[in-house]
């Protein structure tokens, strides 16, 4: 009796291996493409969040700068509109009303003055 079972030839085996390699390469290409797309999406979101954070920080800095300028202008107007006796009386009244803040403020001014004098 003749052997009727199919025996793959070397050429068939090579073709199968090439097909498997091609399928594997295609799968890997899809995986890499998907990963690249995800990384790109994450990078885009990080960039958008950073831009939003930068805009908020800039807005906050602008607001504080404007408030500081307004306070400086108010202080300048106060000093121009009052003589030294009125300023001293107002300072004494404020210290009586806010003793803790006055002590803290005096300590800060003292430390700053000492630091400036040490540098000279």
Biopython code that builds the backbone (N, CA, C, O; Angstrom):
import numpy as np
from Bio.PDB.StructureBuilder import StructureBuilder

atoms = [
    (1, "UNK", "N", (0.787, -1.169, 0.000)),
    (1, "UNK", "CA", (0.000, 0.000, 0.000)),
    (1, "UNK", "C", (0.839, 1.247, 0.000)),
    (1, "UNK", "O", (1.932, 1.283, 0.566)),
    (2, "UNK", "N", (0.325, 2.252, -0.630)),
    (2, "UNK", "CA", (1.068, 3.490, -0.773)),
    (2, "UNK", "C", (0.735, 4.426, 0.386)),
    (2, "UNK", "O", (-0.392, 4.469, 0.879)),
    (3, "UNK", "N", (1.738, 5.159, 0.793)),
    (3, "UNK", "CA", (1.540, 6.135, 1.873)),
    (3, "UNK", "C", (0.842, 7.352, 1.292)),
    (3, "UNK", "O", (1.410, 8.028, 0.434)),
    (4, "UNK", "N", (-0.401, 7.656, 1.745)),
    (4, "UNK", "CA", (-1.181, 8.780, 1.205)),
    (4, "UNK", "C", (-1.214, 9.973, 2.138)),
    (4, "UNK", "O", (-1.943, 10.926, 1.861)),
    (5, "UNK", "N", (-0.474, 9.974, 3.213)),
    (5, "UNK", "CA", (-0.463, 11.126, 4.114)),
    (5, "UNK", "C", (0.322, 12.259, 3.482)),
    (5, "UNK", "O", (1.286, 12.053, 2.744)),
    (6, "UNK", "N", (-0.128, 13.458, 3.799)),
    (6, "UNK", "CA", (0.508, 14.660, 3.236)),
    (6, "UNK", "C", (1.757, 14.964, 4.024)),
    (6, "UNK", "O", (1.709, 15.062, 5.250)),
    (7, "UNK", "N", (2.856, 15.111, 3.351)),
    (7, "UNK", "CA", (4.105, 15.489, 3.988)),
    (7, "UNK", "C", (4.494, 16.848, 3.442)),
    (7, "UNK", "O", (4.705, 17.003, 2.239)),
    (8, "UNK", "N", (4.588, 17.836, 4.323)),
    (8, "UNK", "CA", (4.957, 19.162, 3.826)),
    (8, "UNK", "C", (6.383, 19.164, 3.314)),
    (8, "UNK", "O", (7.281, 18.517, 3.852)),
    (9, "UNK", "N", (6.534, 19.903, 2.278)),
    (9, "UNK", "CA", (7.864, 20.043, 1.709)),
    (9, "UNK", "C", (8.576, 21.202, 2.385)),
    (9, "UNK", "O", (7.959, 21.992, 3.099)),
    (10, "UNK", "N", (9.844, 21.294, 2.160)),
    (10, "UNK", "CA", (10.621, 22.394, 2.715)),
    (10, "UNK", "C", (10.075, 23.730, 2.223)),
    (10, "UNK", "O", (10.033, 24.700, 2.979)),
    (11, "UNK", "N", (9.661, 23.783, 0.969)),
    (11, "UNK", "CA", (9.101, 25.023, 0.417)),
    (11, "UNK", "C", (7.827, 25.430, 1.121)),
    (11, "UNK", "O", (7.609, 26.618, 1.360)),
    (12, "UNK", "N", (6.968, 24.462, 1.465)),
    (12, "UNK", "CA", (5.736, 24.764, 2.193)),
    (12, "UNK", "C", (6.055, 25.295, 3.590)),
    (12, "UNK", "O", (5.426, 26.246, 4.054)),
    (13, "UNK", "N", (7.013, 24.692, 4.244)),
    (13, "UNK", "CA", (7.403, 25.109, 5.589)),
    (13, "UNK", "C", (7.957, 26.532, 5.555)),
    (13, "UNK", "O", (7.635, 27.346, 6.420)),
    (14, "UNK", "N", (8.768, 26.825, 4.585)),
    (14, "UNK", "CA", (9.334, 28.169, 4.458)),
    (14, "UNK", "C", (8.220, 29.176, 4.206)),
    (14, "UNK", "O", (8.221, 30.259, 4.791)),
    (15, "UNK", "N", (7.258, 28.825, 3.330)),
    (15, "UNK", "CA", (6.134, 29.741, 3.057)),
    (15, "UNK", "C", (5.317, 29.982, 4.323)),
    (15, "UNK", "O", (4.927, 31.114, 4.606)),
    (16, "UNK", "N", (5.061, 28.929, 5.078)),
    (16, "UNK", "CA", (4.316, 29.069, 6.329)),
    (16, "UNK", "C", (5.061, 29.984, 7.305)),
    (16, "UNK", "O", (4.460, 30.844, 7.948)),
    (17, "UNK", "N", (6.348, 29.789, 7.402)),
    (17, "UNK", "CA", (7.147, 30.627, 8.306)),
    (17, "UNK", "C", (7.137, 32.081, 7.848)),
    (17, "UNK", "O", (7.052, 32.988, 8.676)),
    (18, "UNK", "N", (7.225, 32.314, 6.536)),
    (18, "UNK", "CA", (7.167, 33.676, 6.015)),
    (18, "UNK", "C", (5.821, 34.312, 6.318)),
    (18, "UNK", "O", (5.759, 35.476, 6.712)),
    (19, "UNK", "N", (4.734, 33.550, 6.137)),
    (19, "UNK", "CA", (3.394, 34.068, 6.425)),
    (19, "UNK", "C", (3.254, 34.406, 7.905)),
    (19, "UNK", "O", (2.710, 35.450, 8.266)),
    (20, "UNK", "N", (3.746, 33.517, 8.751)),
    (20, "UNK", "CA", (3.686, 33.778, 10.188)),
    (20, "UNK", "C", (4.519, 35.006, 10.558)),
    (20, "UNK", "O", (4.091, 35.823, 11.373)),
    (21, "UNK", "N", (5.686, 35.134, 9.971)),
    (21, "UNK", "CA", (6.552, 36.294, 10.237)),
    (21, "UNK", "C", (5.875, 37.570, 9.758)),
    (21, "UNK", "O", (5.929, 38.594, 10.439)),
    (22, "UNK", "N", (5.233, 37.516, 8.578)),
    (22, "UNK", "CA", (4.536, 38.678, 8.034)),
    (22, "UNK", "C", (3.372, 39.065, 8.956)),
    (22, "UNK", "O", (3.178, 40.245, 9.250)),
    (23, "UNK", "N", (2.593, 38.062, 9.415)),
    (23, "UNK", "CA", (1.478, 38.329, 10.329)),
    (23, "UNK", "C", (1.983, 38.911, 11.643)),
    (23, "UNK", "O", (1.389, 39.840, 12.190)),
    (24, "UNK", "N", (3.090, 38.353, 12.147)),
    (24, "UNK", "CA", (3.670, 38.856, 13.392)),
    (24, "UNK", "C", (4.135, 40.300, 13.220)),
    (24, "UNK", "O", (3.899, 41.134, 14.094)),
    (25, "UNK", "N", (4.787, 40.598, 12.113)),
    (25, "UNK", "CA", (5.269, 41.955, 11.839)),
    (25, "UNK", "C", (4.087, 42.920, 11.725)),
    (25, "UNK", "O", (4.151, 44.045, 12.219)),
    (26, "UNK", "N", (3.007, 42.476, 11.071)),
    (26, "UNK", "CA", (1.830, 43.331, 10.946)),
    (26, "UNK", "C", (1.208, 43.592, 12.314)),
    (26, "UNK", "O", (0.814, 44.719, 12.614)),
    (27, "UNK", "N", (1.118, 42.545, 13.149)),
    (27, "UNK", "CA", (0.574, 42.709, 14.502)),
    (27, "UNK", "C", (1.442, 43.653, 15.327)),
    (27, "UNK", "O", (0.927, 44.516, 16.038)),
    (28, "UNK", "N", (2.749, 43.488, 15.233)),
    (28, "UNK", "CA", (3.663, 44.360, 15.972)),
    (28, "UNK", "C", (3.566, 45.796, 15.486)),
    (28, "UNK", "O", (3.620, 46.735, 16.279)),
    (29, "UNK", "N", (3.423, 45.959, 14.175)),
    (29, "UNK", "CA", (3.280, 47.299, 13.617)),
    (29, "UNK", "C", (2.012, 47.968, 14.150)),
    (29, "UNK", "O", (2.026, 49.148, 14.499)),
    (30, "UNK", "N", (0.915, 47.205, 14.210)),
    (30, "UNK", "CA", (-0.333, 47.743, 14.764)),
    (30, "UNK", "C", (-0.174, 48.093, 16.237)),
    (30, "UNK", "O", (-0.666, 49.128, 16.687)),
    (31, "UNK", "N", (0.513, 47.233, 16.993)),
    (31, "UNK", "CA", (0.724, 47.477, 18.412)),
    (31, "UNK", "C", (1.570, 48.730, 18.627)),
    (31, "UNK", "O", (1.253, 49.566, 19.473)),
    (32, "UNK", "N", (2.634, 48.850, 17.863)),
    (32, "UNK", "CA", (3.505, 50.025, 17.978)),
    (32, "UNK", "C", (2.743, 51.283, 17.567)),
    (32, "UNK", "O", (2.876, 52.325, 18.209)),
    (33, "UNK", "N", (1.959, 51.193, 16.518)),
    (33, "UNK", "CA", (1.170, 52.335, 16.065)),
    (33, "UNK", "C", (0.162, 52.754, 17.129)),
    (33, "UNK", "O", (-0.021, 53.945, 17.382)),
    (34, "UNK", "N", (-0.491, 51.775, 17.751)),
    (34, "UNK", "CA", (-1.455, 52.060, 18.814)),
    (34, "UNK", "C", (-0.760, 52.701, 20.015)),
    (34, "UNK", "O", (-1.264, 53.675, 20.574)),
    (35, "UNK", "N", (0.380, 52.167, 20.408)),
    (35, "UNK", "CA", (1.134, 52.730, 21.534)),
    (35, "UNK", "C", (1.595, 54.148, 21.222)),
    (35, "UNK", "O", (1.535, 55.031, 22.078)),
    (36, "UNK", "N", (2.051, 54.357, 20.002)),
    (36, "UNK", "CA", (2.492, 55.694, 19.592)),
    (36, "UNK", "C", (1.338, 56.682, 19.652)),
    (36, "UNK", "O", (1.502, 57.818, 20.098)),
    (37, "UNK", "N", (0.183, 56.246, 19.205)),
    (37, "UNK", "CA", (-0.999, 57.096, 19.237)),
    (37, "UNK", "C", (-1.382, 57.453, 20.676)),
    (37, "UNK", "O", (-1.728, 58.597, 20.969)),
    (38, "UNK", "N", (-1.317, 56.462, 21.567)),
    (38, "UNK", "CA", (-1.640, 56.720, 22.976)),
    (38, "UNK", "C", (-0.651, 57.681, 23.611)),
    (38, "UNK", "O", (-1.044, 58.596, 24.335)),
    (39, "UNK", "N", (0.625, 57.476, 23.343)),
    (39, "UNK", "CA", (1.647, 58.374, 23.889)),
    (39, "UNK", "C", (1.437, 59.790, 23.356)),
    (39, "UNK", "O", (1.573, 60.764, 24.096)),
    (40, "UNK", "N", (1.108, 59.898, 22.080)),
    (40, "UNK", "CA", (0.851, 61.212, 21.483)),
    (40, "UNK", "C", (-0.346, 61.879, 22.142)),
    (40, "UNK", "O", (-0.322, 63.081, 22.407)),
    (41, "UNK", "N", (-1.402, 61.099, 22.409)),
    (41, "UNK", "CA", (-2.582, 61.647, 23.085)),
    (41, "UNK", "C", (-2.241, 62.146, 24.488)),
    (41, "UNK", "O", (-2.672, 63.224, 24.896)),
    (42, "UNK", "N", (-1.461, 61.348, 25.222)),
    (42, "UNK", "CA", (-1.066, 61.745, 26.575)),
    (42, "UNK", "C", (-0.206, 63.007, 26.520)),
    (42, "UNK", "O", (-0.391, 63.920, 27.325)),
    (43, "UNK", "N", (0.720, 63.059, 25.585)),
    (43, "UNK", "CA", (1.583, 64.244, 25.455)),
    (43, "UNK", "C", (0.749, 65.475, 25.129)),
    (43, "UNK", "O", (1.012, 66.561, 25.647)),
    (44, "UNK", "N", (-0.244, 65.311, 24.283)),
    (44, "UNK", "CA", (-1.119, 66.427, 23.922)),
    (44, "UNK", "C", (-1.905, 66.914, 25.139)),
    (44, "UNK", "O", (-2.046, 68.117, 25.361)),
    (45, "UNK", "N", (-2.413, 65.960, 25.922)),
    (45, "UNK", "CA", (-3.163, 66.352, 27.126)),
    (45, "UNK", "C", (-2.264, 67.044, 28.141)),
    (45, "UNK", "O", (-2.675, 68.017, 28.773)),
    (46, "UNK", "N", (-1.032, 66.545, 28.302)),
    (46, "UNK", "CA", (-0.085, 67.176, 29.228)),
    (46, "UNK", "C", (0.231, 68.593, 28.768)),
    (46, "UNK", "O", (0.299, 69.515, 29.581)),
    (47, "UNK", "N", (0.423, 68.763, 27.477)),
    (47, "UNK", "CA", (0.713, 70.097, 26.932)),
    (47, "UNK", "C", (-0.469, 71.034, 27.170)),
    (47, "UNK", "O", (-0.278, 72.191, 27.547)),
    (48, "UNK", "N", (-1.684, 70.543, 26.954)),
    (48, "UNK", "CA", (-2.874, 71.374, 27.180)),
    (48, "UNK", "C", (-3.004, 71.756, 28.647)),
    (48, "UNK", "O", (-3.308, 72.904, 28.972)),
    (49, "UNK", "N", (-2.772, 70.780, 29.542)),
    (49, "UNK", "CA", (-2.853, 71.065, 30.976)),
    (49, "UNK", "C", (-1.777, 72.072, 31.395)),
    (49, "UNK", "O", (-2.040, 72.968, 32.197)),
    (50, "UNK", "N", (-0.580, 71.923, 30.855)),
    (50, "UNK", "CA", (0.504, 72.854, 31.184)),
    (50, "UNK", "C", (0.167, 74.262, 30.695)),
    (50, "UNK", "O", (0.434, 75.245, 31.387)),
    (51, "UNK", "N", (-0.414, 74.353, 29.512)),
    (51, "UNK", "CA", (-0.802, 75.660, 28.992)),
    (51, "UNK", "C", (-1.869, 76.297, 29.866)),
    (51, "UNK", "O", (-1.818, 77.494, 30.152)),
    (52, "UNK", "N", (-2.841, 75.484, 30.292)),
    (52, "UNK", "CA", (-3.914, 75.994, 31.155)),
    (52, "UNK", "C", (-3.342, 76.430, 32.502)),
    (52, "UNK", "O", (-3.712, 77.481, 33.026)),
    (53, "UNK", "N", (-2.433, 75.618, 33.065)),
    (53, "UNK", "CA", (-1.809, 75.980, 34.333)),
    (53, "UNK", "C", (-1.007, 77.275, 34.188)),
    (53, "UNK", "O", (-1.065, 78.151, 35.050)),
    (54, "UNK", "N", (-0.262, 77.384, 33.090)),
    (54, "UNK", "CA", (0.517, 78.604, 32.848)),
    (54, "UNK", "C", (-0.367, 79.827, 32.710)),
    (54, "UNK", "O", (-0.036, 80.901, 33.211)),
    (55, "UNK", "N", (-1.502, 79.661, 32.023)),
    (55, "UNK", "CA", (-2.433, 80.782, 31.858)),
    (55, "UNK", "C", (-3.005, 81.194, 33.209)),
    (55, "UNK", "O", (-3.101, 82.383, 33.510)),
    (56, "UNK", "N", (-3.390, 80.197, 34.031)),
    (56, "UNK", "CA", (-3.937, 80.509, 35.352)),
    (56, "UNK", "C", (-2.889, 81.189, 36.232)),
    (56, "UNK", "O", (-3.193, 82.149, 36.940)),
    (57, "UNK", "N", (-1.649, 80.685, 36.185)),
    (57, "UNK", "CA", (-0.575, 81.284, 36.983)),
    (57, "UNK", "C", (-0.317, 82.719, 36.539)),
    (57, "UNK", "O", (-0.102, 83.607, 37.364)),
    (58, "UNK", "N", (-0.341, 82.932, 35.231)),
    (58, "UNK", "CA", (-0.125, 84.283, 34.709)),
    (58, "UNK", "C", (-1.259, 85.204, 35.135)),
    (58, "UNK", "O", (-1.024, 86.348, 35.525)),
    (59, "UNK", "N", (-2.498, 84.701, 35.059)),
    (59, "UNK", "CA", (-3.643, 85.503, 35.482)),
    (59, "UNK", "C", (-3.551, 85.851, 36.964)),
    (59, "UNK", "O", (-3.834, 86.981, 37.363)),
    (60, "UNK", "N", (-3.149, 84.865, 37.782)),
    (60, "UNK", "CA", (-3.023, 85.095, 39.217)),
    (60, "UNK", "C", (-1.920, 86.111, 39.500)),
    (60, "UNK", "O", (-2.097, 87.013, 40.318)),
    (61, "UNK", "N", (-0.796, 85.965, 38.828)),
    (61, "UNK", "CA", (0.304, 86.921, 39.022)),
    (61, "UNK", "C", (-0.117, 88.326, 38.601)),
    (61, "UNK", "O", (0.206, 89.307, 39.269)),
    (62, "UNK", "N", (-0.834, 88.411, 37.498)),
    (62, "UNK", "CA", (-1.308, 89.718, 37.029)),
    (62, "UNK", "C", (-2.254, 90.337, 38.053)),
    (62, "UNK", "O", (-2.183, 91.533, 38.337)),
    (63, "UNK", "N", (-3.145, 89.505, 38.603)),
    (63, "UNK", "CA", (-4.100, 90.012, 39.595)),
    (63, "UNK", "C", (-3.385, 90.524, 40.834)),
    (63, "UNK", "O", (-3.701, 91.603, 41.334)),
    (64, "UNK", "N", (-2.406, 89.743, 41.341)),
    (64, "UNK", "CA", (-1.662, 90.185, 42.530)),
    (64, "UNK", "C", (-0.835, 91.437, 42.246)),
    (64, "UNK", "O", (-0.709, 92.307, 43.109)),
    (65, "UNK", "N", (-0.280, 91.530, 41.062)),
    (65, "UNK", "CA", (0.482, 92.725, 40.694)),
    (65, "UNK", "C", (-0.421, 93.947, 40.666)),
    (65, "UNK", "O", (-0.055, 95.022, 41.142)),
    (66, "UNK", "N", (-1.622, 93.759, 40.094)),
    (66, "UNK", "CA", (-2.582, 94.870, 40.036)),
    (66, "UNK", "C", (-3.003, 95.287, 41.442)),
    (66, "UNK", "O", (-3.084, 96.480, 41.737)),
    (67, "UNK", "N", (-3.275, 94.300, 42.322)),
    (67, "UNK", "CA", (-3.666, 94.610, 43.698)),
    (67, "UNK", "C", (-2.544, 95.338, 44.437)),
    (67, "UNK", "O", (-2.796, 96.291, 45.173)),
    (68, "UNK", "N", (-1.307, 94.884, 44.236)),
    (68, "UNK", "CA", (-0.167, 95.535, 44.890)),
    (68, "UNK", "C", (-0.019, 96.976, 44.404)),
    (68, "UNK", "O", (0.241, 97.881, 45.197)),
    (69, "UNK", "N", (-0.185, 97.181, 43.109)),
    (69, "UNK", "CA", (-0.090, 98.545, 42.555)),
    (69, "UNK", "C", (-1.200, 99.421, 43.116)),
    (69, "UNK", "O", (-0.966, 100.586, 43.438)),
    (70, "UNK", "N", (-2.414, 98.870, 43.238)),
    (70, "UNK", "CA", (-3.530, 99.634, 43.812)),
    (70, "UNK", "C", (-3.234, 100.012, 45.258)),
    (70, "UNK", "O", (-3.487, 101.146, 45.665)),
    (71, "UNK", "N", (-2.697, 99.065, 46.044)),
    (71, "UNK", "CA", (-2.360, 99.346, 47.441)),
    (71, "UNK", "C", (-1.250, 100.395, 47.545)),
    (71, "UNK", "O", (-1.285, 101.276, 48.403)),
    (72, "UNK", "N", (-0.269, 100.278, 46.654)),
    (72, "UNK", "CA", (0.825, 101.255, 46.663)),
    (72, "UNK", "C", (0.302, 102.656, 46.329)),
    (72, "UNK", "O", (0.697, 103.641, 46.953)),
    (73, "UNK", "N", (-0.585, 102.730, 45.343)),
    (73, "UNK", "CA", (-1.181, 104.030, 44.987)),
    (73, "UNK", "C", (-2.015, 104.585, 46.131)),
    (73, "UNK", "O", (-1.982, 105.787, 46.395)),
    (74, "UNK", "N", (-2.772, 103.710, 46.822)),
    (74, "UNK", "CA", (-3.574, 104.172, 47.960)),
    (74, "UNK", "C", (-2.673, 104.693, 49.079)),
    (74, "UNK", "O", (-2.970, 105.718, 49.693)),
    (75, "UNK", "N", (-1.577, 103.991, 49.341)),
    (75, "UNK", "CA", (-0.641, 104.440, 50.377)),
    (75, "UNK", "C", (-0.005, 105.777, 49.985)),
    (75, "UNK", "O", (0.146, 106.671, 50.817)),
    (76, "UNK", "N", (0.360, 105.900, 48.721)),
    (76, "UNK", "CA", (0.950, 107.159, 48.241)),
    (76, "UNK", "C", (-0.036, 108.304, 48.406)),
    (76, "UNK", "O", (0.338, 109.383, 48.865)),
    (77, "UNK", "N", (-1.286, 108.080, 48.038)),
    (77, "UNK", "CA", (-2.319, 109.113, 48.194)),
    (77, "UNK", "C", (-2.522, 109.469, 49.662)),
    (77, "UNK", "O", (-2.707, 110.638, 50.001)),
    (78, "UNK", "N", (-2.488, 108.457, 50.536)),
    (78, "UNK", "CA", (-2.652, 108.702, 51.972)),
    (78, "UNK", "C", (-1.514, 109.584, 52.494)),
    (78, "UNK", "O", (-1.756, 110.555, 53.211)),
    (79, "UNK", "N", (-0.266, 109.240, 52.128)),
    (79, "UNK", "CA", (0.862, 110.029, 52.619)),
    (79, "UNK", "C", (0.857, 111.446, 52.059)),
    (79, "UNK", "O", (1.283, 112.375, 52.744)),
    (80, "UNK", "N", (0.395, 111.626, 50.856)),
    (80, "UNK", "CA", (0.320, 112.965, 50.272)),
    (80, "UNK", "C", (-0.775, 113.802, 50.927)),
    (80, "UNK", "O", (-0.650, 115.022, 51.032)),
    (81, "UNK", "N", (-1.842, 113.148, 51.364)),
    (81, "UNK", "CA", (-2.992, 113.877, 51.898)),
    (81, "UNK", "C", (-2.963, 114.122, 53.390)),
    (81, "UNK", "O", (-3.855, 114.788, 53.914)),
    (82, "UNK", "N", (-1.966, 113.606, 54.095)),
    (82, "UNK", "CA", (-1.920, 113.760, 55.544)),
    (82, "UNK", "C", (-0.543, 114.259, 55.975)),
    (82, "UNK", "O", (0.469, 113.984, 55.331)),
    (83, "UNK", "N", (-0.535, 115.009, 57.096)),
    (83, "UNK", "CA", (0.755, 115.447, 57.620)),
    (83, "UNK", "C", (1.286, 114.386, 58.589)),
    (83, "UNK", "O", (0.598, 113.403, 58.863)),
    (84, "UNK", "N", (2.491, 114.575, 59.105)),
    (84, "UNK", "CA", (3.162, 113.566, 59.927)),
    (84, "UNK", "C", (2.410, 113.294, 61.231)),
    (84, "UNK", "O", (2.377, 112.155, 61.695)),
    (85, "UNK", "N", (1.817, 114.307, 61.816)),
    (85, "UNK", "CA", (1.079, 114.098, 63.070)),
    (85, "UNK", "C", (-0.123, 113.186, 62.835)),
    (85, "UNK", "O", (-0.374, 112.275, 63.624)),
    (86, "UNK", "N", (-0.853, 113.420, 61.773)),
    (86, "UNK", "CA", (-2.009, 112.564, 61.463)),
    (86, "UNK", "C", (-1.570, 111.120, 61.174)),
    (86, "UNK", "O", (-2.225, 110.168, 61.597)),
    (87, "UNK", "N", (-0.474, 110.976, 60.460)),
    (87, "UNK", "CA", (0.039, 109.637, 60.141)),
    (87, "UNK", "C", (0.452, 108.918, 61.425)),
    (87, "UNK", "O", (0.149, 107.735, 61.587)),
    (88, "UNK", "N", (1.136, 109.608, 62.338)),
    (88, "UNK", "CA", (1.565, 109.017, 63.605)),
    (88, "UNK", "C", (0.347, 108.633, 64.448)),
    (88, "UNK", "O", (0.326, 107.552, 65.036)),
    (89, "UNK", "N", (-0.659, 109.495, 64.516)),
    (89, "UNK", "CA", (-1.877, 109.185, 65.280)),
    (89, "UNK", "C", (-2.587, 107.953, 64.696)),
    (89, "UNK", "O", (-3.047, 107.087, 65.440)),
    (90, "UNK", "N", (-2.671, 107.882, 63.378)),
    (90, "UNK", "CA", (-3.309, 106.720, 62.730)),
    (90, "UNK", "C", (-2.514, 105.438, 63.000)),
    (90, "UNK", "O", (-3.099, 104.376, 63.214)),
    (91, "UNK", "N", (-1.186, 105.541, 62.991)),
    (91, "UNK", "CA", (-0.343, 104.384, 63.258)),
    (91, "UNK", "C", (-0.536, 103.904, 64.698)),
    (91, "UNK", "O", (-0.645, 102.702, 64.942)),
    (92, "UNK", "N", (-0.580, 104.833, 65.645)),
    (92, "UNK", "CA", (-0.795, 104.457, 67.048)),
    (92, "UNK", "C", (-2.156, 103.781, 67.217)),
    (92, "UNK", "O", (-2.262, 102.780, 67.925)),
    (93, "UNK", "N", (-3.176, 104.306, 66.591)),
    (93, "UNK", "CA", (-4.516, 103.707, 66.693)),
    (93, "UNK", "C", (-4.526, 102.302, 66.092)),
    (93, "UNK", "O", (-5.152, 101.394, 66.637)),
    (94, "UNK", "N", (-3.843, 102.131, 64.988)),
    (94, "UNK", "CA", (-3.802, 100.804, 64.350)),
    (94, "UNK", "C", (-3.070, 99.801, 65.236)),
    (94, "UNK", "O", (-3.494, 98.650, 65.348)),
    (95, "UNK", "N", (-1.965, 100.229, 65.873)),
    (95, "UNK", "CA", (-1.205, 99.343, 66.749)),
    (95, "UNK", "C", (-2.057, 98.944, 67.954)),
    (95, "UNK", "O", (-1.996, 97.796, 68.395)),
    (96, "UNK", "N", (-2.846, 99.867, 68.491)),
    (96, "UNK", "CA", (-3.733, 99.528, 69.619)),
    (96, "UNK", "C", (-4.794, 98.510, 69.198)),
    (96, "UNK", "O", (-5.156, 97.629, 69.978)),
    (97, "UNK", "N", (-5.284, 98.630, 67.986)),
    (97, "UNK", "CA", (-6.332, 97.728, 67.489)),
    (97, "UNK", "C", (-5.762, 96.372, 67.048)),
    (97, "UNK", "O", (-6.466, 95.363, 67.100)),
    (98, "UNK", "N", (-4.502, 96.340, 66.618)),
    (98, "UNK", "CA", (-3.882, 95.123, 66.070)),
    (98, "UNK", "C", (-2.501, 94.880, 66.680)),
    (98, "UNK", "O", (-1.501, 94.954, 65.967)),
    (99, "UNK", "N", (-2.423, 94.593, 67.981)),
    (99, "UNK", "CA", (-1.101, 94.466, 68.609)),
    (99, "UNK", "C", (-0.274, 93.287, 68.080)),
    (99, "UNK", "O", (0.939, 93.418, 67.922)),
    (100, "UNK", "N", (-0.896, 92.157, 67.809)),
    (100, "UNK", "CA", (-0.144, 90.996, 67.337)),
    (100, "UNK", "C", (0.455, 91.259, 65.963)),
    (100, "UNK", "O", (1.626, 90.967, 65.721)),
    (101, "UNK", "N", (-0.346, 91.806, 65.078)),
    (101, "UNK", "CA", (0.152, 92.130, 63.736)),
    (101, "UNK", "C", (1.246, 93.186, 63.802)),
    (101, "UNK", "O", (2.197, 93.145, 63.021)),
    (102, "UNK", "N", (1.117, 94.125, 64.724)),
    (102, "UNK", "CA", (2.140, 95.165, 64.869)),
    (102, "UNK", "C", (3.470, 94.566, 65.322)),
    (102, "UNK", "O", (4.530, 94.946, 64.824)),
    (103, "UNK", "N", (3.408, 93.625, 66.273)),
    (103, "UNK", "CA", (4.642, 92.992, 66.763)),
    (103, "UNK", "C", (5.290, 92.166, 65.648)),
    (103, "UNK", "O", (6.504, 92.221, 65.456)),
    (104, "UNK", "N", (4.482, 91.409, 64.923)),
    (104, "UNK", "CA", (5.012, 90.605, 63.813)),
    (104, "UNK", "C", (5.621, 91.510, 62.744)),
    (104, "UNK", "O", (6.706, 91.226, 62.235)),
    (105, "UNK", "N", (4.935, 92.587, 62.404)),
    (105, "UNK", "CA", (5.445, 93.534, 61.405)),
    (105, "UNK", "C", (6.756, 94.165, 61.847)),
    (105, "UNK", "O", (7.681, 94.315, 61.050)),
    (106, "UNK", "N", (6.832, 94.538, 63.137)),
    (106, "UNK", "CA", (8.066, 95.136, 63.654)),
    (106, "UNK", "C", (9.208, 94.133, 63.602)),
    (106, "UNK", "O", (10.338, 94.499, 63.279)),
    (107, "UNK", "N", (8.927, 92.871, 63.918)),
    (107, "UNK", "CA", (9.969, 91.842, 63.863)),
    (107, "UNK", "C", (10.461, 91.643, 62.434)),
    (107, "UNK", "O", (11.664, 91.520, 62.205)),
    (108, "UNK", "N", (9.544, 91.611, 61.478)),
    (108, "UNK", "CA", (9.928, 91.447, 60.073)),
    (108, "UNK", "C", (10.789, 92.616, 59.621)),
    (108, "UNK", "O", (11.818, 92.421, 58.975)),
    (109, "UNK", "N", (10.368, 93.830, 59.961)),
    (109, "UNK", "CA", (11.147, 95.012, 59.579)),
    (109, "UNK", "C", (12.525, 94.964, 60.229)),
    (109, "UNK", "O", (13.518, 95.317, 59.593)),
    (110, "UNK", "N", (12.601, 94.529, 61.491)),
    (110, "UNK", "CA", (13.890, 94.421, 62.181)),
    (110, "UNK", "C", (14.815, 93.409, 61.518)),
    (110, "UNK", "O", (16.004, 93.675, 61.346)),
    (111, "UNK", "N", (14.279, 92.255, 61.147)),
    (111, "UNK", "CA", (15.097, 91.243, 60.474)),
    (111, "UNK", "C", (15.577, 91.743, 59.111)),
    (111, "UNK", "O", (16.732, 91.528, 58.744)),
    (112, "UNK", "N", (14.719, 92.391, 58.381)),
    (112, "UNK", "CA", (15.114, 92.924, 57.072)),
    (112, "UNK", "C", (16.196, 93.988, 57.213)),
    (112, "UNK", "O", (17.162, 94.009, 56.451)),
    (113, "UNK", "N", (16.025, 94.871, 58.196)),
    (113, "UNK", "CA", (17.029, 95.918, 58.416)),
    (113, "UNK", "C", (18.371, 95.299, 58.801)),
    (113, "UNK", "O", (19.421, 95.728, 58.324)),
    (114, "UNK", "N", (18.325, 94.284, 59.673)),
    (114, "UNK", "CA", (19.580, 93.625, 60.095)),
    (114, "UNK", "C", (20.243, 92.937, 58.900)),
    (114, "UNK", "O", (21.464, 92.994, 58.749)),
    (115, "UNK", "N", (19.457, 92.299, 58.069)),
    (115, "UNK", "CA", (20.028, 91.620, 56.901)),
    (115, "UNK", "C", (20.667, 92.616, 55.944)),
    (115, "UNK", "O", (21.744, 92.360, 55.405)),
    (116, "UNK", "N", (20.010, 93.749, 55.732)),
    (116, "UNK", "CA", (20.565, 94.768, 54.845)),
    (116, "UNK", "C", (21.835, 95.375, 55.425)),
    (116, "UNK", "O", (22.784, 95.627, 54.683)),
    (117, "UNK", "N", (21.877, 95.613, 56.717)),
    (117, "UNK", "CA", (23.057, 96.205, 57.342)),
    (117, "UNK", "C", (24.223, 95.210, 57.354)),
    (117, "UNK", "O", (25.377, 95.625, 57.243)),
    (118, "UNK", "N", (23.950, 93.911, 57.487)),
    (118, "UNK", "CA", (25.000, 92.901, 57.479)),
    (118, "UNK", "C", (25.690, 92.822, 56.125)),
    (118, "UNK", "O", (26.886, 92.536, 56.056)),
    (119, "UNK", "N", (24.969, 93.067, 55.074)),
    (119, "UNK", "CA", (25.541, 92.962, 53.711)),
    (119, "UNK", "C", (26.508, 94.091, 53.412)),
    (119, "UNK", "O", (27.338, 93.960, 52.512)),
    (120, "UNK", "N", (26.430, 95.155, 54.110)),
    (120, "UNK", "CA", (27.284, 96.313, 53.819)),
    (120, "UNK", "C", (28.614, 96.154, 54.393)),
    (120, "UNK", "O", (29.461, 97.035, 54.244)),
]
sb = StructureBuilder()
sb.init_structure("model")
sb.init_model(0)
sb.init_chain("A")
sb.init_seg("    ")
for serial, (resi, resn, name, xyz) in enumerate(atoms, 1):
    if name == "N":
        sb.init_residue(resn, " ", resi, " ")
    sb.init_atom(name, np.array(xyz, "f"), 0.0, 1.0, " ", f" {name:<3s}", serial, name[0])
structure = sb.get_structure()
